[in-house]
Amino acid sequence: MAQAITFYENDNFRGRNFSQDGPIVDFQRFGFNDRASSVVIRRGAWDLCSDARFGGRCVTLRAG
């Protein structure tokens, strides 16, 4: 099954990227802290937050 979400370092789905299918508590371990600029959601709904451990401003995005 395809990964549920892919984050890209640059706008327009370019640059370094990583995919995940479960919660991400802190982008630091992926080298993406304050670097993700675009995202593709393939499955489900995801809460994306500006700070580690689901803090700060959060939005919910869905596949599609």
C-alpha positions in Angstrom: 0.0 0.0 0.0 1.2 3.5 -0.8 2.4 5.8 1.9 -0.4 8.0 3.3 1.5 11.4 3.2 4.6 12.8 1.5 6.3 16.0 2.5 8.5 18.0 0.1 11.2 20.5 1.0 10.3 22.9 -1.8 7.1 24.3 -3.3 5.4 22.5 -6.2 6.4 19.0 -4.8 10.1 19.4 -5.5 13.3 18.7 -3.6 14.0 16.3 -0.8 11.0 14.4 0.4 9.9 11.7 2.8 6.8 9.6 3.2 5.0 8.4 6.2 1.9 6.4 7.1 1.7 7.2 10.9 2.1 10.1 13.3 5.2 12.3 13.1 5.9 13.8 16.5 8.9 16.0 15.4 10.2 16.7 12.0 13.7 17.3 13.4 14.6 13.6 13.1 13.8 13.7 9.4 15.9 16.9 8.8 12.7 18.7 7.9 12.2 21.0 10.8 10.7 24.3 9.4 11.5 23.0 5.8 8.4 21.2 4.5 6.9 23.5 1.9 4.4 21.2 0.1 2.6 18.0 0.8 0.6 15.2 -1.0 -1.9 13.3 1.0 -2.9 10.0 -0.6 -5.0 8.5 2.2 -6.9 9.7 5.2 -7.1 13.0 7.0 -4.0 14.5 8.7 -3.6 17.2 11.3 -0.6 19.3 10.4 0.8 21.5 13.2 3.4 24.3 13.1 5.3 23.0 16.2 6.6 19.7 17.5 4.4 17.4 19.5 1.3 18.7 17.8 1.6 22.2 19.2 1.1 25.6 17.6 -1.3 26.3 14.9 -2.9 23.1 13.4 -5.0 22.5 10.3 -6.6 19.3 9.0 -6.0 18.2 5.4 -7.6 15.4 3.6 -6.6 13.3 0.6 -7.6 14.7 -2.8 
